[in-house]
Amino acid sequence: MVFYNTKIAAITIYDSWNMLIIELKSPVATGEGCALSNQIVLQKNHYMFKEMYAALLSAFLAQTMISSWANGCNGSYPNLTR
């Protein structure tokens, strides 16, 4: 499900979890039923990881709004897919 117009508060790299946790400045409605609504994860094995990480890092540094897609949950976190 798509979510709209939020800014990134922090990006945390977890090597043991093989993912990034992206903390958002405001909760988003992903429609996935995950426990957390102000954080999303990007799996390092995502086929477009480098491109998505670059876009997220740019948005974080510039403090611009992001919109994206989440699909399913990884524990309590929505999975970022697009």
HELIX and SHEET records of a PDB file:
HELIX    1   1 PHE A   49  ALA A   62  1                                  14    
SHEET    1   A 3 VAL A   2  THR A   6  0                                        
SHEET    2   A 3 ILE A  66  ASN A  74 -1                                        
SHEET    3   A 3 TYR A  77  LEU A  80 -1                                        
SHEET    1   B 3 ILE A   8  TYR A  14  0                                        
SHEET    2   B 3 MET A  19  LEU A  24 -1                                        
SHEET    3   B 3 GLN A  39  GLN A  43 -1                                        
END                                                                             
